[in-house]
């Protein structure tokens, strides 16, 4: 078994970053060879989590891993 460290990306805590976050997740899903349907579900879940964070938290950055 090969252990890897998570890849973490910082994004501005702003709704304008959601597209970049979706592209980041899409690229990681492709690297992991996830099927398209699972990749789409993952992108949606992460986007919703980020929107929720933006609605309830005050921060300058969002960190996605």
Protein Blocks (a to p, Z undefined) as FASTA:
>chain_A
ZZdddddddddddfklmmmmmmmmmmmmmmnopafklmmmmmmmmmmmmmmmmmmpccfb
dcdZZ
